[in-house]
Amino acid sequence: MAESWFSWDGLPTALLDALARELDLDTGEVVKALTATYGTPPQASFVRAAWPVLRDVWLASRPEVRADVAAGLRTAGLGDASIEDDAGYLASCANTKELRGVVLAAFLDAGRAGEPGAGGNAAAPGGASPALAGPIEIETLEDLDRATEMVLDALSEGSGPVGRNDDGDMLVVHGSALTFVRPAVDPPRLHFASPLLTGLPESPELIGRLNDMNAQIAFGRLFHRDETVVAEMELICRPFVPEHVAIATNIMSRLADEVDDMLQDEFGGKTFFGDEVPPKVAETYGYGGYL
């Protein structure tokens, strides 16, 4: 993903200097050192290493961006949501994959559009991909597909390009679960679907369990069809907001990876990447909070 739309030069000099100190890079040629170490644009591994500086220097100086990031992390269920102050709340958030996805999307947006006090040319060059700037309007299915792929690439933490199946769906792997992401238009939207368990016959106990879980899930739904339990969600992309796509992807992936194992323990069936357990009927069940 060596795209010219992102520029380390578009970031404030104070932030670049703080990153160099925190990451033990050459302070004389900060941009060159960051480029050589983390690439252009950086991936989630950069946020993993630089989160303290991004939180305490960058977000501290950009309260509007900090508020957006905090809102995204609260939506993803991270940290101590009872802390109302954004700075205090961010300090309670662990440096997880979900956090890195949300923060990376905001950081790449800053690196494309330029920040107040930037040390270099803040303008994105002509013809640059709009995928990680936001919000943007989507005109065609190809626009939505390209923008989504770049966000998912950024979330992959350097593990390689986004995989696709024969239908062109983008594939997101998280633990024992696989999520299919399919762009569509009229209106522009992303359809997320994950087959949680297969080989599982319908039963009153299973349907009751899914209904109870659906009553607590704020995003998405669970249903049973053709001996398969599926998690599904749609995200309207008018306009396309990278942070929203990152949050939706992380929520869906996390939900699928947690729920498939839990339902398998209770009812049997086969997870996408796991072993098969013979179908069984759960005698009793309880449930906790879900996304």
Secondary structure, 3 states (H helix, E strand, C coil): CCCCCCCHHHCEHHHHHHHHHHHCCCHHHHHHHHHHHHCCCCCHHHHHHHHHHHHHHHHHHCHHHHHHHHHHHHHCCCCCCCCCCHHHHHHCCCCCHHHHHHHHHHHHHHHHHCCCCECCCCCCCCCCCCCCCCCECCCCHHHHHHHHHHHHHHHCCCCCCCEECCCCCEEEEECCEEEEEEEECCCCEEEEEEEEEECCCCCHHHHHHHHHHHCCCCCCEEEEECCEEEEEEEEECCCECHHHHHHHHHHHHHHHHHHHHHHHHHHCEECCCCCEECCCCCCCCCCCCCC
